Amino acid sequence: MFLVTGATGNVGAELVRALAESGERVRAVSRSGRSEGLPAGVEAVAGDLNRPETVRAALDGVRGLFLMPGYGGQRQILADARAAGVRRVVLLSGLSAGTGDRDNAVAGYLLDAEDAVRDSGLAWTFVRPTSFMTNALRLADQIREGDTVRVPFPDARTTDIDPYDIAQVTLRALLSDEFTGRVLEVTGPEALLPADRVRILGAALGRDLRAVGLEHEETRAEMEAGMPKPYVDAFFSFFVDGTLDESVVLPTVEQVTGRAPRTFARWARDHTDAFR
């Protein structure tokens, strides 16, 4: 049995599907515990990673655990996992953990999560992806309304990755001893500017979309309306001050899975319905 936390999220949902397709038994933990949309045979469980007691029973009979970062109950869940006989944990981290900057709100919570896993006594693997291709879904309302798309950080070239590929790497880390004690930094296959992604989305939709870069003040105002200021400061540090370089294509996905990561053009074609 494999336990997937965040099972309805971008990576978790892909991992549940990948495990099920591999013939593995899967227990999918989400706050709602809903089974709708899960593959046949997957066990849906309600659990809150901030309340370890709601996850404890789900650890029974589990061989491997996929863990989301940034939750208050993490250390207790890991202790409960070890007591329950769980053998390995794969943590979803992020490339910014590689900066080692604990004063950065995003890198800091990822590093805290990695510390907790290292301290757990379980065999572990960290998967550190770049930005997700699914972040483009934030542009959907604008694209439905017109052909001009306002984008933040217009000069930031990033190797965004499809959550499908993160899940495929995680699958192999869960099923094999090969990646124990390793940090797997994973990227997409190409470095693109926001305007490139808008153009590619336009091609997938059969439209001529045009990107317009937001001024940093506009970006900050929009971001602070939806997230705490320390996290906004973290992203400005990454993409304006340049403390994080997500522009380098790494070979990890192909090395681990045996095939190249999916392109943004493929992701766009697969998700056109979300922009119509």
Residue, then its C-alpha position, 0 to 999 in steps of 0.5 A: m500500500f502507498l499513501v499519497t497526501g495532497a491526493t487531489g492536488n496537481v502532483g498528488a492526483e497524477l501520482v495516484r493515477a500513476l501508482a494505480e496504473s502500475g498495479e499498486r494499492v493506493r490510499a489517497v488522502s485529502r481534506s475532503g476524502r472524496s473518491e470522485g475522479l479517483p481511479a478504480g480501486v483507490e481508497a479515499v481517506a479524509g485527513d488534514l496534515n495540520r492534524p496528525e491524528t486524522v492521518r494516523a489510521a491511514l498509515d496502517g499497512v503502508r509501505g511508502l508515503f508521498l508527503m506534501p511540505g509546509y504543514g504543522g503536523q509533519r514531524q508527528i506524521l513522520a513519527d507515526a509513519r515510522a511506528a506504523g512500519v512505513r519504509r520510505v517517504v518521498l517529499l515534494s520539495g522545490l528547487s528553491a530549497g537548494t538556495g539554503d536561504r532560511d530567511n526566504a519564506v518559501a525556501g525556508y518552509l521547504l528546508d524545514a520540511e526536508d529537515a523533518v524528513r531527514d530526522s525521521g529515521l525513514a528512507w527518504t528522497f526529495v523531489r525538487p521541481t521548478s515552477f509548475m506548468t499548471n501555474a498557467l491556469r491562473l491566466a485562464d480568466q484573462i484568456r477567456e475575456g480577450d487576446t491581451v494577457r497581463v503576465p508577472f515577472p515578464d523577464a523571468r525565463t523558467t523551465d516549468i515542469d508538467p506535474y505529470d513528470i514530477a509524479q513519474v519521477t516520484l513513482r520511481a522513487l517510491l518503488s525503488d531503493e535506487f534513489t534513497g537519500r538523494v535529492l532529485e532536482v527536476t525541470g521541464p525540457e525548455a526555458l521559456l519566458p511568460a510571453d512564450r507560454v502565452r504564445i504557445l497557449g494561443a497556438a493551442l487555442g487557435r488564437d493570436l494571444r499577446a502578452v503584456g508584462l506587468e510592472h513590479e508594483e502591479t505584480r506586488a499589489e495583485m500577489e499581496a491580495g492573495m497571499p501573505k507578504p513574506y511569500v510575495d517577497a520570496f517570489f520577488s527575491f527569486f524572479v526579480d533579484g535573481t536569487l533562484d535560477e530556474s532557467v537551466v534545463l536538467p536531465t533528471v526526468e529523462q535519467v529517472t524515467g527513461r524519457a524526456p519531460r513533456t513540453f509546455a506545448r503538449w500541456a497546453r494542447d491537453h488543457t485547452d478546455a480550461f481556457r475556453 
